[in-house]
Amino acid sequence: MPRKRWERALSVLAEYHTNAEIAEMLEVSEATVSAWRNGHSVPRAASRRQMVKLARARYPQEDETDD
């Protein structure tokens, strides 16, 4: 099953930033980012949009536009 856009964006952000840094960028707790990365919860729509926007703006070379 193909990964969702926000999952790819989170993976890209995680390549360059710690969970604490991602949490600060998205204004959520570090535990929340950890839960997303471990598959224990799914981010709210606003957080999904923000992480995709951040990943595209900061790392356009990582953008996959296959969906």
ABEGO torsion letter per residue (X at the ends): XBBBAAAAAAAAAAAABBAAAAAAAAGBBAAAAAAAAAGABBBBAAAAAAAAAAAAAABAAABBAAX
